[in-house]
Amino acid sequence: MLKIDQYEFKYVCNITPKTDNNGNIIEYSPQELYTKKQNVELHEYGKGPFCKFKIPNCWAGKEGVYCIYSDDQLVYVGECVDLSKRFNMGYGNISPRNCFKGGQSTNCKVNNFILNEIKQGRTVKLYFLETKDRYKIEKELIEKFHPPWNSQSGKNVRSNVSASNQIGMEVNTAKNKYSGNKTVFCACNEGYEKLSAYLQRINRDSAKLTFKEIEEIINRPLPQSAYRYRAWWANGGHSHSNYWLSVGWKVGKVALGNYIVFLRIR
């Protein structure tokens, strides 16, 4: 059992990708098998590479909330109506169609992030809470812990709690120069607008900033996940990334705990 906030989550398993006879992870590029690939673009996570994995079938039909941990760090929270299907037919087995725009980009994102964590020697574990209140609990946990792989605050559910008492999210919209979609900004990222302003003032096409310099710019410490996980610096998928994407910049290189290289988007 693992207690997350007020909830008791059951340990499901370590997520272990398929390997070859030498113990090396088998990596896949299923997008190459899509027959209509000439007519549609890959989405931002569609390039991969990906891996294949399964969880025990005894979790079939279990409805609730799941949490993914990398070592001791909570990295993702999600909800499902069938835990076995969500992982064995979704995250753990990427279909060619899901690599392209209009497909299930979340499946690709989570699979690729899991692969990268394991390749870096980390242990990825899955925990599960069986519950009918899956939307409510998912939202609570995302807004309280801000897992780095989550891109939103969870599914909308009816609530009698006033907006002033909600944890976490304050949403604004603006034109995203990187994706052309609505940009989501989060109140939990207070201070990152200073990074946006800093990048806007730069006249060159690249900017190398140490972690200390970034913290001085935003006037707050970066979260531990920013020091430990390259996924935190992904260009998209997290509300904080919108603070550099929306002003025409992207992360080009990550040296964890040392420096970040930002590149102007052309």
Secondary structure, 3 states (H helix, E strand, C coil): CEEECCEEEEEEEECCCCECCCCCECCECHHHHCCCHHHCCECCCCCCCECCCCCCHHHCCCCEEEEEEECCEEEEEEEECCHHHHHHHHHCCCCHHHHECCCCHHHHHHHHHHHHHHHCCCCEEEEEEECCCHHHHHHHHHHHHCCCCCCCCCCCCCCCCCHHHCCCCCCCCCECCCCCCECCCCHHHCCHHHHHHHHHCCCCCEEEEEHHHHHHHHCCCCCHHHHHCHHHHCCCCCHHHHHHHCCCEEEEEEECCCEEEEEECC
